[in-house]
Amino acid sequence: MTGPVDPEEIVTLTRFGDLSTAQLLCGRLDAEGIECFIPDEIMAAQTWHLNRAIGGIRVQVRQSDLARAKEILEHPGVAEDASLGNAGETLSESGQGEGRDEGDNGSISLGDRAAYRALRVALVSLWLMGLIHPYSLLLAVRALRGKDVTPWGRKRAWIALGVSLLGCAWIALLVARMMAY
């Protein structure tokens, strides 16, 4: 925050379980001209595994900006006055604009979140030598069954499915070789 601020003037807008989500909201609020900060940022970055235990990561704003910040929080997506480069073109609420899919308002559906989670779990499982590939396989199948999955999410779910199937096959091969001895 710029300039001296009375601590009594600062209020907590919301809390998040992870730092990146809090930072995204702060970026959106800054873009809308609302001054905000994350008082738990350093602690959340260093002890990310305890974020939920400390009650989440706070995003705070001035009391005078609270109502407008709540409106922005309730309506995620692209700012109404966001411009695209030098063209001066304004994005509408329907999400029309250069490089955007029709109907995309900048938010992510539950199906896309599930697909992205499946991909992350599949990739982490590669690092863990396949220990959680069956779980990522289940997540990918559930994501592909979702009705609200966009092409973006479907692509990630298919990648997760492929990685998970290869991982499960690798585990089966290792188990078979160990049983042969």
C-alpha angles and dihedrals in degrees: 000000000000122000129000114322128196107233089220088061093060120086134179112252097186145326129239134197094226135041098229092060091050090049091050091053091048090052090051092048091048089051088054091051097254115135111225142156143190110233092187095051099111094044092046092051094050100038101029092155091064098050095108092042091059091052098264134290113300124226109199134192137175115280090241091058097044098099094049091044090053090053091053091047091052094049109047121186139069120346112253093235098043110133129208111233118285095334092082089218114155123220113234125216089261088065097243113160146099115315096005131113119242112267094017109136096176096263125112124233125230090250091054090048089053091050092049091048090051090053093049092049091048092052093046088050089058088059092047092053094254101303095136101032093112089057093048089048090055091048092050093050091049091049092050090052091054116111095210097055113124124210087263091057094040091056091052092046091052091049090049090048092052094047091047094049091050090047093050090048090051091051090049090050092050092048091048091051091048091050090051091062 
